[in-house]
Amino acid sequence: MRGYGRSTGPEDRTAYSIAETTADVAGLIADAGYEQAVVVGHDFGGMVSRMMPYLQPDSVAGVITPNTPFGHSRENPAERYEQAYGPRNCVAHFQTQECGDELDQDPERPFRFFMRRDTGSGTSLSSRTSSAA
């Protein structure tokens, strides 16, 4: 997806619309030499994979979206998240320059946080308490 990993992405945030991102995925499927593919998306990617059958039906053989329940709506997802969760929700935050600046300062920080190893010492990733043997 645009801007993930070491890929480049447009400066204009409207270029990340669901119509644009699903068209990108359809383009990747075609570029790989396939007519259709099973599209798998997790978290923000789940929003994209869920919309593929609606916006790019000719490119989709199936959809898998772990962690993101289906909820098709013709409403703007960013506006819907703001209505449901307020203006400082994660979807809105990831679209801000502030978030981009924070991630640019230490791009490895989210990976260190989310991919850390549970030591079994009562960390937030452990089901045992520190007094457990």
C-alpha positions in Angstrom: 0.0 0.0 0.0 1.1 3.5 -0.7 3.7 4.8 1.7 4.1 1.6 3.6 7.6 0.1 4.2 10.0 1.8 1.9 7.5 2.7 -0.8 6.8 6.3 -1.7 3.4 7.9 -1.4 1.8 11.0 -2.6 1.8 14.1 -0.4 -1.9 14.8 -1.0 -3.8 12.8 1.6 -6.9 12.5 -0.7 -4.8 10.2 -2.9 -5.2 7.6 -0.1 -8.9 7.4 -0.6 -10.6 3.9 -0.6 -11.2 4.3 -4.4 -7.5 4.9 -5.0 -6.2 2.2 -2.7 -8.5 -0.5 -4.1 -7.4 0.6 -7.6 -3.8 0.2 -6.5 -4.5 -3.4 -5.3 -6.3 -4.2 -8.5 -3.3 -2.9 -10.4 -0.9 -5.0 -8.4 -3.0 -8.1 -9.1 -2.9 -7.4 -12.8 0.8 -6.5 -12.8 1.5 -9.9 -11.2 -0.2 -11.5 -14.2 -3.5 -12.5 -12.6 -7.1 -11.7 -13.4 -8.2 -12.2 -9.8 -6.8 -12.9 -6.4 -7.8 -13.5 -2.8 -7.1 -10.3 -1.1 -6.0 -10.4 2.5 -6.0 -7.3 4.7 -5.4 -6.7 8.4 -6.2 -3.6 10.4 -6.1 -0.6 8.0 -5.5 -3.1 5.1 -8.7 -4.8 6.2 -10.7 -1.7 5.2 -9.2 -1.9 1.8 -9.7 -5.7 1.4 -13.3 -5.4 2.5 -14.1 -2.8 -0.1 -12.4 -4.7 -3.0 -15.6 -6.7 -4.0 -17.6 -3.4 -4.2 -15.1 -1.2 -6.0 -12.9 -3.7 -7.9 -15.2 -6.7 -8.3 -13.5 -8.1 -11.4 -10.2 -8.4 -9.5 -11.4 -10.3 -6.5 -11.7 -14.1 -6.1 -12.2 -13.8 -2.3 -11.5 -11.7 0.7 -9.9 -12.4 4.1 -9.9 -9.7 6.8 -8.7 -10.9 10.2 -9.2 -8.3 13.0 -11.5 -6.1 11.0 -15.2 -7.0 11.1 -17.2 -6.4 7.9 -19.3 -3.3 8.0 -20.0 -2.0 4.5 -21.3 1.6 4.5 -21.5 4.2 1.8 -20.5 6.8 4.4 -16.9 8.1 4.5 -15.1 5.8 6.9 -12.9 8.5 8.4 -16.0 10.6 9.2 -17.8 7.5 10.6 -14.8 6.8 12.9 -14.9 10.4 14.1 -18.6 10.1 14.9 -18.1 6.9 16.7 -14.8 7.5 18.5 -14.2 11.2 18.5 -11.7 13.4 16.7 -8.6 11.8 18.2 -9.3 8.2 17.0 -6.5 6.1 15.5 -7.8 6.5 11.9 -7.8 10.3 12.2 -4.4 10.3 14.1 -2.6 8.3 11.4 -3.7 11.0 8.8 -2.1 13.9 10.7 1.3 15.5 10.1 2.0 15.1 13.8 1.7 11.3 13.5 3.9 11.3 10.4 6.5 13.4 12.2 6.5 11.1 15.2 6.9 8.0 13.0 9.7 9.7 11.0 11.6 10.5 14.2 11.9 6.8 15.1 10.4 4.5 12.4 11.4 1.3 14.2 9.6 2.3 17.4 6.2 0.7 16.5 8.0 -2.5 15.6 9.9 -2.6 18.8 6.6 -2.1 20.7 4.4 -4.5 18.8 6.9 -7.2 18.0 8.6 -7.4 21.4 9.1 -10.7 23.0 7.1 -11.6 26.1 9.6 -12.5 28.8 7.0 -14.1 31.0 7.7 -11.6 33.8 4.3 -10.1 34.0 4.6 -7.8 31.1 1.5 -6.6 29.3 2.0 -9.5 26.9 2.1 -12.1 29.6 -0.9 -13.9 31.1 1.1 -14.7 34.1 1.7 -12.3 37.0 5.2 -11.5 38.2 4.6 -13.8 41.2 3.8 -16.8 39.1 6.4 -19.5 38.9 
